[in-house]
Amino acid sequence: MKAFDSTLPPFSVVQKLKMSNSEEPKVTSAPHIVKEELMAAGKWLILEKTTYVDRAGKTRTWETVKRTTRQTNTQTDGVGIIALLKRTLHKDCVVMVKQFRPPLGCHTLEFPAGLIDEGETAEAAALRELKEETGYKGEVVGVTPVTCLDPGLSNCTTQIIMVNINGDEGENINPKQELGDAEFVEVILLPLDEFQKKIDDLMKKEKIVVDAKVYIFAMGMVQAFFKPRELPVLKQ
C-alpha cells in the first residue's frame, strides 16, 4: 500500500482547477430594456419593437402592444369590478356583463370594466364604470395592487375593485344603464354559490367566451364553498 502524500492538494481542489481551465465562466446580467421603437400606431393602441438584454447577457427583440390611453402619474390602465349584489331574501349574485368583442368575433362574459380617466382614482373609475355599464350604485370594499393582464403581449395593467351593492336601495331595484351610442352591454346576474356551474351552463347554451379572470374567480369560489366542508382522509 502506498503512503498518502500530504503535499498533494485535495481531490476537490484538483477538480475545481480542471473545471476552471476547461470551462468559460457564464455571463449573467439583470434583464433590462435597451430601447423601444415604434412600428405602428392607431388611435387606441401602438405596436413597438422592444430591444432588451436577457439574463445571459444576450440582446433580443420583442413585439409589444401598448395602450395610448394610460393617464399620467399612474401605472394602471383600467379597472375590473367584482360587484356583489346583496338583496333581502335573495342569494348574493355576481353582476356580470355580456358584450360582443370584435377581436374574438363573438360575445364574451366579463366583469364590468373600463379605463381610468385623467385625474381619477381606481376606486372612482370602478364606481363610474359600474354605474355606466350596469346601472348599479355600489360601495368599494377592496382594491388589489396593480396587476398585469397579458404580459407576453402587452404592458397593459389593471386593478380589480371589489364592490358591494345594496340591492334594497331604490336606485338599485330598477337600475338603468348609462351607455354611449356605440356600447351594447347586457347585464347578467349569477348566484355566487353556483357561479362556476351557471357559467358552464351558459357556455353550453350559446357561443360565448369567458374572460380568464372570471373563470379563475369561479374556480376559487368552488374551493371556498366546498373544500372546507370536506373531511381529510386519514392516512395510516
Stockholm file with secondary structure:
# STOCKHOLM 1.0

chainA/1-236         MKAFDSTLPPFSVVQKLKMSNSEEPKVTSAPHIVKEELMAAGKWLILEKTTYVDRAGKTRTWETVKRTTRQTNTQTDGVGIIALLKRTLHKDCVVMVKQFRPPLGCHTLEFPAGLIDEGETAEAAALRELKEETGYKGEVVGVTPVTCLDPGLSNCTTQIIMVNINGDEGENINPKQELGDAEFVEVILLPLDEFQKKIDDLMKKEKIVVDAKVYIFAMGMVQAFFKPRELPVLKQ
#=GR chainA/1-236 SS CCCCCTTSCCHHHHHHHHHHHHSCCCCCCCCEEEEEEEEEECSSEEEEEEEEECTTSCEEEEEEEEESCCCTTCSCCEEEEEEEEECTTSCCEEEEEEEEETTTTEEEEECCEEECCTTCCHHHHHHHHHHHHHCCCCEEEEECCCEESCTTTBCCEEEEEEEEEETTSHHHHSCCCCCCTTCCCEEEEEEGGGHHHHHHHHHHHSCEEECHHHHHHHHHHHHHHHGGGSCCCCCC
#=GC SS_cons         CCCCCTTSCCHHHHHHHHHHHHSCCCCCCCCEEEEEEEEEECSSEEEEEEEEECTTSCEEEEEEEEESCCCTTCSCCEEEEEEEEECTTSCCEEEEEEEEETTTTEEEEECCEEECCTTCCHHHHHHHHHHHHHCCCCEEEEECCCEESCTTTBCCEEEEEEEEEETTSHHHHSCCCCCCTTCCCEEEEEEGGGHHHHHHHHHHHSCEEECHHHHHHHHHHHHHHHGGGSCCCCCC
//
